[in-house]
Amino acid sequence: MNVPITEYLHQKLTEVGTAGFEQLALDTGVKVSFIRKFFYGGRPDPRVNTIQPLLDHFHARDMAQVAEVNGQQCSSQESAHG
């Protein structure tokens, strides 16, 4: 079952934590005031154009983590066979 976009985004913002909202705003170009409003429930149904940079940011971060894990698995397999 797929997670709704707004629920996914809220999960990712929870992982970042409120202390990271300023940096997230700088990284994505999304206003920190919007990020806070969304996080605290003030914007329950935001426009896709507003949240797309946040989704792109978190997707790229997720993909980098997957690539890192895959790279670590490959190197550990190579050392086991080498």
N, CA, C and O atoms as CSV, one atom per row, in Angstrom:
chain,resi,resn,atom,element,x,y,z
A,1,MET,N,N,0.838,-1.183,0.000
A,1,MET,CA,C,0.000,0.000,0.000
A,1,MET,C,C,0.883,1.247,0.000
A,1,MET,O,O,1.849,1.327,0.759
A,2,ASN,N,N,0.559,2.198,-0.832
A,2,ASN,CA,C,1.334,3.432,-0.922
A,2,ASN,C,C,0.949,4.399,0.191
A,2,ASN,O,O,-0.210,4.481,0.596
A,3,VAL,N,N,1.937,5.117,0.666
A,3,VAL,CA,C,1.721,6.130,1.693
A,3,VAL,C,C,1.308,7.427,0.988
A,3,VAL,O,O,1.938,7.805,0.001
A,4,PRO,N,N,0.264,8.118,1.468
A,4,PRO,CA,C,-0.096,9.412,0.869
A,4,PRO,C,C,1.086,10.383,0.927
A,4,PRO,O,O,1.880,10.349,1.867
A,5,ILE,N,N,1.193,11.230,-0.063
A,5,ILE,CA,C,2.324,12.166,-0.170
A,5,ILE,C,C,2.462,13.013,1.089
A,5,ILE,O,O,3.565,13.192,1.604
A,6,THR,N,N,1.347,13.532,1.581
A,6,THR,CA,C,1.440,14.411,2.753
A,6,THR,C,C,1.904,13.644,3.989
A,6,THR,O,O,2.620,14.195,4.825
A,7,GLU,N,N,1.508,12.394,4.109
A,7,GLU,CA,C,1.963,11.576,5.247
A,7,GLU,C,C,3.459,11.278,5.127
A,7,GLU,O,O,4.193,11.349,6.113
A,8,TYR,N,N,3.904,10.943,3.910
A,8,TYR,CA,C,5.336,10.714,3.655
A,8,TYR,C,C,6.138,11.962,4.011
A,8,TYR,O,O,7.166,11.883,4.685
A,9,LEU,N,N,5.657,13.108,3.552
A,9,LEU,CA,C,6.369,14.352,3.809
A,9,LEU,C,C,6.420,14.658,5.300
A,9,LEU,O,O,7.447,15.108,5.806
A,10,HIS,N,N,5.336,14.420,5.994
A,10,HIS,CA,C,5.326,14.655,7.435
A,10,HIS,C,C,6.314,13.725,8.139
A,10,HIS,O,O,6.996,14.148,9.072
A,11,GLN,N,N,6.399,12.470,7.706
A,11,GLN,CA,C,7.369,11.533,8.278
A,11,GLN,C,C,8.793,12.039,8.075
A,11,GLN,O,O,9.613,11.996,8.992
A,12,LYS,N,N,9.080,12.518,6.863
A,12,LYS,CA,C,10.431,13.004,6.565
A,12,LYS,C,C,10.759,14.263,7.366
A,12,LYS,O,O,11.886,14.425,7.835
A,13,LEU,N,N,9.781,15.151,7.524
A,13,LEU,CA,C,10.011,16.355,8.322
A,13,LEU,C,C,10.244,15.997,9.786
A,13,LEU,O,O,11.026,16.654,10.473
A,14,THR,N,N,9.573,14.970,10.256
A,14,THR,CA,C,9.790,14.502,11.625
A,14,THR,C,C,11.223,13.994,11.783
A,14,THR,O,O,11.865,14.242,12.804
A,15,GLU,N,N,11.724,13.282,10.769
A,15,GLU,CA,C,13.107,12.805,10.806
A,15,GLU,C,C,14.092,13.965,10.840
A,15,GLU,O,O,15.095,13.913,11.552
A,16,VAL,N,N,13.806,15.012,10.071
A,16,VAL,CA,C,14.689,16.191,10.035
A,16,VAL,C,C,14.652,16.900,11.381
A,16,VAL,O,O,15.685,17.346,11.881
A,17,GLY,N,N,13.482,17.001,11.958
A,17,GLY,CA,C,13.315,17.709,13.223
A,17,GLY,C,C,13.195,19.202,13.005
A,17,GLY,O,O,13.715,19.740,12.027
A,18,THR,N,N,12.520,19.860,13.902
A,18,THR,CA,C,12.268,21.294,13.737
A,18,THR,C,C,13.556,22.106,13.684
A,18,THR,O,O,13.596,23.164,13.056
A,19,ALA,N,N,14.602,21.626,14.333
A,19,ALA,CA,C,15.882,22.339,14.292
A,19,ALA,C,C,16.483,22.350,12.897
A,19,ALA,O,O,17.309,23.211,12.592
A,20,GLY,N,N,16.090,21.421,12.050
A,20,GLY,CA,C,16.626,21.341,10.699
A,20,GLY,C,C,15.796,22.054,9.641
A,20,GLY,O,O,16.155,22.039,8.464
A,21,PHE,N,N,14.693,22.679,10.042
A,21,PHE,CA,C,13.809,23.315,9.065
A,21,PHE,C,C,14.473,24.482,8.333
A,21,PHE,O,O,14.241,24.673,7.139
A,22,GLU,N,N,15.287,25.254,9.029
A,22,GLU,CA,C,15.963,26.402,8.385
A,22,GLU,C,C,16.875,25.913,7.255
A,22,GLU,O,O,16.845,26.458,6.152
A,23,GLN,N,N,17.674,24.897,7.530
A,23,GLN,CA,C,18.578,24.359,6.509
A,23,GLN,C,C,17.788,23.728,5.373
A,23,GLN,O,O,18.155,23.876,4.207
A,24,LEU,N,N,16.718,23.032,5.697
A,24,LEU,CA,C,15.872,22.427,4.672
A,24,LEU,C,C,15.293,23.495,3.757
A,24,LEU,O,O,15.228,23.307,2.542
A,25,ALA,N,N,14.876,24.610,4.331
A,25,ALA,CA,C,14.351,25.718,3.535
A,25,ALA,C,C,15.433,26.256,2.595
A,25,ALA,O,O,15.157,26.542,1.429
A,26,LEU,N,N,16.645,26.393,3.093
A,26,LEU,CA,C,17.749,26.864,2.252
A,26,LEU,C,C,18.054,25.863,1.131
A,26,LEU,O,O,18.306,26.255,-0.009
A,27,ASP,N,N,18.029,24.578,1.465
A,27,ASP,CA,C,18.352,23.537,0.485
A,27,ASP,C,C,17.301,23.391,-0.604
A,27,ASP,O,O,17.624,23.024,-1.734
A,28,THR,N,N,16.035,23.676,-0.270
A,28,THR,CA,C,14.941,23.409,-1.212
A,28,THR,C,C,14.319,24.652,-1.826
A,28,THR,O,O,13.663,24.566,-2.863
A,29,GLY,N,N,14.515,25.800,-1.203
A,29,GLY,CA,C,13.870,27.018,-1.692
A,29,GLY,C,C,12.436,27.174,-1.204
A,29,GLY,O,O,11.750,28.117,-1.599
A,30,VAL,N,N,11.979,26.270,-0.359
A,30,VAL,CA,C,10.640,26.359,0.222
A,30,VAL,C,C,10.740,27.198,1.494
A,30,VAL,O,O,11.636,26.993,2.312
A,31,LYS,N,N,9.822,28.136,1.653
A,31,LYS,CA,C,9.882,29.015,2.817
A,31,LYS,C,C,9.747,28.223,4.107
A,31,LYS,O,O,8.921,27.317,4.219
A,32,VAL,N,N,10.575,28.584,5.074
A,32,VAL,CA,C,10.538,27.901,6.364
A,32,VAL,C,C,9.177,28.078,7.019
A,32,VAL,O,O,8.725,27.194,7.747
A,33,SER,N,N,8.518,29.200,6.776
A,33,SER,CA,C,7.184,29.419,7.362
A,33,SER,C,C,6.194,28.388,6.829
A,33,SER,O,O,5.347,27.902,7.580
A,34,PHE,N,N,6.288,28.048,5.543
A,34,PHE,CA,C,5.410,27.008,5.001
A,34,PHE,C,C,5.738,25.663,5.631
A,34,PHE,O,O,4.831,24.929,6.025
A,35,ILE,N,N,7.024,25.329,5.733
A,35,ILE,CA,C,7.431,24.041,6.292
A,35,ILE,C,C,6.866,23.896,7.703
A,35,ILE,O,O,6.341,22.840,8.056
A,36,ARG,N,N,6.972,24.948,8.504
A,36,ARG,CA,C,6.442,24.897,9.871
A,36,ARG,C,C,4.921,24.749,9.877
A,36,ARG,O,O,4.373,23.925,10.609
A,37,LYS,N,N,4.240,25.558,9.050
A,37,LYS,CA,C,2.776,25.482,8.989
A,37,LYS,C,C,2.325,24.083,8.593
A,37,LYS,O,O,1.410,23.525,9.197
A,38,PHE,N,N,2.962,23.527,7.587
A,38,PHE,CA,C,2.593,22.180,7.149
A,38,PHE,C,C,2.847,21.178,8.267
A,38,PHE,O,O,1.990,20.346,8.565
A,39,PHE,N,N,4.005,21.254,8.878
A,39,PHE,CA,C,4.383,20.307,9.913
A,39,PHE,C,C,3.404,20.327,11.087
A,39,PHE,O,O,3.048,19.280,11.630
A,40,TYR,N,N,2.980,21.512,11.465
A,40,TYR,CA,C,2.081,21.639,12.620
A,40,TYR,C,C,0.601,21.560,12.246
A,40,TYR,O,O,-0.258,21.802,13.095
A,41,GLY,N,N,0.286,21.225,10.993
A,41,GLY,CA,C,-1.096,20.988,10.599
A,41,GLY,C,C,-1.851,22.182,10.061
A,41,GLY,O,O,-3.053,22.092,9.814
A,42,GLY,N,N,-1.173,23.294,9.876
A,42,GLY,CA,C,-1.843,24.492,9.378
A,42,GLY,C,C,-2.090,24.485,7.881
A,42,GLY,O,O,-2.850,25.313,7.377
A,43,ARG,N,N,-1.468,23.576,7.168
A,43,ARG,CA,C,-1.655,23.444,5.713
A,43,ARG,C,C,-1.887,21.966,5.388
A,43,ARG,O,O,-0.987,21.299,4.878
A,44,PRO,N,N,-3.084,21.452,5.678
A,44,PRO,CA,C,-3.336,20.020,5.513
A,44,PRO,C,C,-3.385,19.552,4.057
A,44,PRO,O,O,-3.179,18.370,3.784
A,45,ASP,N,N,-3.653,20.460,3.126
A,45,ASP,CA,C,-3.796,20.069,1.718
A,45,ASP,C,C,-3.022,21.039,0.823
A,45,ASP,O,O,-3.627,21.809,0.077
A,46,PRO,N,N,-1.683,21.008,0.893
A,46,PRO,CA,C,-0.882,21.980,0.131
A,46,PRO,C,C,-0.884,21.677,-1.365
A,46,PRO,O,O,-1.178,20.558,-1.787
A,47,ARG,N,N,-0.559,22.671,-2.136
A,47,ARG,CA,C,-0.432,22.496,-3.585
A,47,ARG,C,C,0.804,21.673,-3.896
A,47,ARG,O,O,1.819,21.759,-3.206
A,48,VAL,N,N,0.700,20.879,-4.943
A,48,VAL,CA,C,1.822,20.034,-5.346
A,48,VAL,C,C,3.040,20.893,-5.673
A,48,VAL,O,O,4.158,20.540,-5.299
A,49,ASN,N,N,2.842,21.999,-6.355
A,49,ASN,CA,C,3.973,22.863,-6.717
A,49,ASN,C,C,4.710,23.391,-5.488
A,49,ASN,O,O,5.906,23.672,-5.549
A,50,THR,N,N,3.996,23.523,-4.384
A,50,THR,CA,C,4.616,24.018,-3.163
A,50,THR,C,C,5.484,22.952,-2.504
A,50,THR,O,O,6.566,23.253,-2.000
A,51,ILE,N,N,5.011,21.707,-2.508
A,51,ILE,CA,C,5.748,20.649,-1.801
A,51,ILE,C,C,6.694,19.855,-2.695
A,51,ILE,O,O,7.499,19.068,-2.195
A,52,GLN,N,N,6.608,20.049,-4.011
A,52,GLN,CA,C,7.449,19.268,-4.921
A,52,GLN,C,C,8.942,19.390,-4.607
A,52,GLN,O,O,9.636,18.373,-4.619
A,53,PRO,N,N,9.474,20.599,-4.323
A,53,PRO,CA,C,10.908,20.670,-3.984
A,53,PRO,C,C,11.266,19.863,-2.735
A,53,PRO,O,O,12.356,19.297,-2.656
A,54,LEU,N,N,10.366,19.807,-1.770
A,54,LEU,CA,C,10.620,19.006,-0.571
A,54,LEU,C,C,10.621,17.523,-0.916
A,54,LEU,O,O,11.487,16.775,-0.463
A,55,LEU,N,N,9.646,17.100,-1.720
A,55,LEU,CA,C,9.585,15.699,-2.128
A,55,LEU,C,C,10.831,15.309,-2.909
A,55,LEU,O,O,11.401,14.240,-2.690
A,56,ASP,N,N,11.252,16.183,-3.824
A,56,ASP,CA,C,12.468,15.912,-4.609
A,56,ASP,C,C,13.689,15.778,-3.700
A,56,ASP,O,O,14.519,14.889,-3.889
A,57,HIS,N,N,13.788,16.659,-2.724
A,57,HIS,CA,C,14.916,16.637,-1.780
A,57,HIS,C,C,14.959,15.309,-1.026
A,57,HIS,O,O,16.004,14.663,-0.955
A,58,PHE,N,N,13.831,14.913,-0.470
A,58,PHE,CA,C,13.795,13.681,0.317
A,58,PHE,C,C,13.972,12.451,-0.551
A,58,PHE,O,O,14.578,11.472,-0.116
A,59,HIS,N,N,13.450,12.482,-1.777
A,59,HIS,CA,C,13.648,11.352,-2.692
A,59,HIS,C,C,15.130,11.194,-3.019
A,59,HIS,O,O,15.658,10.082,-3.007
A,60,ALA,N,N,15.796,12.308,-3.311
A,60,ALA,CA,C,17.231,12.253,-3.624
A,60,ALA,C,C,18.015,11.740,-2.420
A,60,ALA,O,O,18.955,10.960,-2.576
A,61,ARG,N,N,17.637,12.170,-1.235
A,61,ARG,CA,C,18.317,11.713,-0.022
A,61,ARG,C,C,18.105,10.214,0.191
A,61,ARG,O,O,19.032,9.494,0.561
A,62,ASP,N,N,16.877,9.755,-0.046
A,62,ASP,CA,C,16.580,8.322,0.077
A,62,ASP,C,C,17.390,7.510,-0.924
A,62,ASP,O,O,17.924,6.456,-0.579
A,63,MET,N,N,17.486,7.987,-2.153
A,63,MET,CA,C,18.234,7.280,-3.197
A,63,MET,C,C,19.720,7.233,-2.857
A,63,MET,O,O,20.380,6.224,-3.105
A,64,ALA,N,N,20.248,8.307,-2.297
A,64,ALA,CA,C,21.665,8.335,-1.905
A,64,ALA,C,C,21.927,7.327,-0.789
A,64,ALA,O,O,22.966,6.666,-0.778
A,65,GLN,N,N,20.993,7.212,0.142
A,65,GLN,CA,C,21.148,6.245,1.221
A,65,GLN,C,C,21.109,4.818,0.687
A,65,GLN,O,O,21.876,3.968,1.137
A,66,VAL,N,N,20.225,4.550,-0.267
A,66,VAL,CA,C,20.148,3.218,-0.875
A,66,VAL,C,C,21.444,2.904,-1.608
A,66,VAL,O,O,21.975,1.799,-1.496
A,67,ALA,N,N,21.954,3.882,-2.359
A,67,ALA,CA,C,23.207,3.677,-3.097
A,67,ALA,C,C,24.361,3.417,-2.133
A,67,ALA,O,O,25.224,2.581,-2.400
A,68,GLU,N,N,24.371,4.130,-1.021
A,68,GLU,CA,C,25.436,3.937,-0.024
A,68,GLU,C,C,25.358,2.534,0.575
A,68,GLU,O,O,26.381,1.867,0.730
A,69,VAL,N,N,24.166,2.094,0.907
A,69,VAL,CA,C,23.992,0.752,1.469
A,69,VAL,C,C,24.403,-0.293,0.449
A,69,VAL,O,O,25.092,-1.256,0.787
A,70,ASN,N,N,23.985,-0.111,-0.802
A,70,ASN,CA,C,24.360,-1.063,-1.852
A,70,ASN,C,C,25.872,-1.089,-2.061
A,70,ASN,O,O,26.448,-2.156,-2.271
A,71,GLY,N,N,26.509,0.058,-2.006
A,71,GLY,CA,C,27.959,0.129,-2.156
A,71,GLY,C,C,28.675,-0.578,-1.019
A,71,GLY,O,O,29.686,-1.245,-1.234
A,72,GLN,N,N,28.155,-0.433,0.180
A,72,GLN,CA,C,28.758,-1.108,1.331
A,72,GLN,C,C,28.580,-2.613,1.218
A,72,GLN,O,O,29.481,-3.374,1.568
A,73,GLN,N,N,27.428,-3.044,0.734
A,73,GLN,CA,C,27.187,-4.475,0.571
A,73,GLN,C,C,28.112,-5.062,-0.487
A,73,GLN,O,O,28.645,-6.158,-0.315
A,74,CYS,N,N,28.299,-4.326,-1.584
A,74,CYS,CA,C,29.178,-4.796,-2.655
A,74,CYS,C,C,30.615,-4.904,-2.171
A,74,CYS,O,O,31.294,-5.889,-2.460
A,75,SER,N,N,31.086,-3.904,-1.439
A,75,SER,CA,C,32.466,-3.931,-0.974
A,75,SER,C,C,32.680,-5.024,0.066
A,75,SER,O,O,33.753,-5.626,0.117
A,76,SER,N,N,31.680,-5.285,0.887
A,76,SER,CA,C,31.841,-6.364,1.866
A,76,SER,C,C,31.800,-7.721,1.187
A,76,SER,O,O,32.472,-8.652,1.631
A,77,GLN,N,N,31.022,-7.851,0.118
A,77,GLN,CA,C,30.983,-9.102,-0.633
A,77,GLN,C,C,32.299,-9.324,-1.378
A,77,GLN,O,O,32.796,-10.447,-1.454
A,78,GLU,N,N,32.859,-8.243,-1.927
A,78,GLU,CA,C,34.127,-8.341,-2.648
A,78,GLU,C,C,35.248,-8.757,-1.701
A,78,GLU,O,O,36.085,-9.587,-2.055
A,79,SER,N,N,35.265,-8.181,-0.497
A,79,SER,CA,C,36.321,-8.539,0.442
A,79,SER,C,C,36.154,-9.969,0.951
A,79,SER,O,O,37.140,-10.617,1.304
A,80,ALA,N,N,34.929,-10.464,0.992
A,80,ALA,CA,C,34.705,-11.842,1.405
A,80,ALA,C,C,35.165,-12.825,0.345
A,80,ALA,O,O,35.590,-13.937,0.656
A,81,HIS,N,N,35.075,-12.401,-0.922
A,81,HIS,CA,C,35.468,-13.270,-2.027
A,81,HIS,C,C,36.912,-13.032,-2.461
A,81,HIS,O,O,37.495,-13.862,-3.158
A,82,GLY,N,N,37.487,-11.912,-2.056
A,82,GLY,CA,C,38.802,-11.539,-2.536
A,82,GLY,C,C,39.903,-12.156,-1.795
A,82,GLY,O,O,41.069,-11.917,-2.108
